[in-house]
Amino acid sequence: MSISRVLLLIAGVCELLLAIPVLGGWFVLATGWGVLGFMFLLHAAALVFTLRERVPFYGPVLGIITSLLAWIPFIGWALHLASGIALLVNAFQGPRTDTRGVQQRRYY
């Protein structure tokens, strides 16, 4: 299992835990919004590894946006839910492949 996939799975599970209405909000407030900073760093690391391994990177980008806007109460809940689902879908997708099914020849 690749590093990017592990980071996407961890980030997806953490986002879904933060999406639990009362518990997630309580945890964010109890840490003084510090968990949002941690999630921002986790999404940034996941973005670096997904770009390096050439897998789709929409999950970490949505996670970074969520980390920046999650301090708004109801919008934060919806964003945590959306980014958690997107990160898990992104984690189970494979790398980008050629859609034609034939490997492209290189002439050089």
N, C-alpha and C positions, 0 to 999 in steps of 0.2 A: 504494500500500500504506500502510495507516495506521500510526501510531506504536505503537499497542497490539499490532498484529500482528507488527511487527518485534521489539518487546521480548519477546513471547511466543515467537517463533521462537528468538531468541538465548538466552533463559532455558531453553527446552526442550533445545536442543543442549548447553548447558553442564551441565544436570542429567544428561543421558544420558552425557556424558563423565565426570562424577563417579560414575556408576553402574558404570563398568568396575571390576571387583572389586579388583585389586591397584593399578592405576594411579590410580584415583580416591582410594583410601585413602591412597596415598603422597602424592598432591598435597595432600590436606587436611592431613596431618601435616607436610609440608614447609613449608606456609605458616603453620603454627601455628594452624590453624583459621580463619585470616583469610579464606579463600575462602568460608566459610560466612557471614561477615558481609557480604561483597560480594554474595553471592547473596541474602541477606535484603534488602539495599537494592535490588537489581535486581527482585526480586519485588514489593517495595513500590511501586516506580515503575510496574511493569507493572499492578499493581492500581489505582493512581490513573488511569492512562490507559484501562484497560478500563472502569472505572466512568464515566469522563467520556464515552467513546464508546458506552456502553450495549451492550457485548458481554458474553457470559457470563464470569464471573470466577472460576470454580472452580479454574483452573490456578494463578494467582498465590496464592490462599489456601492451596492444598496446598503450593506452593513455600515459603511463609512457615513453615508447620508443619514442613516438611522441614528448613529452615535452622535451626530451633530444636531439632530432635531428631536431627539427622544425626551428632552426636558419638558416639552409641551405635553400635558397629561394625556389626552385621548389620542392625539396624533402619534405620540410615542408608542402607545399600545399597538395601534394599527401597523406602525412601521416595524416594531419588533416582530410581530406576527408575520408580516410579509417578508421581511429579510430572513427570518428563521426558515420559512418554507423555501425561499429562493436559495439559501445556502445549502440546504439538504438536497434539493434537486440538483444544484450545481455539483455537489459532492459525488452524486451517483451518476453524473454524466461522464462519458469517456472523453479522451482528448479529441481535438478537432481532426477530422479525417477528410480525405478527398471524396467529394460526393459522387464523382463519376465511377468510383470503384476500381479505377485503373491508376496505378502509380505513374505519376508524371515523369517523363524522361527528361534528363538534363543533358544538354549538349554544350559541353565546354572543353 
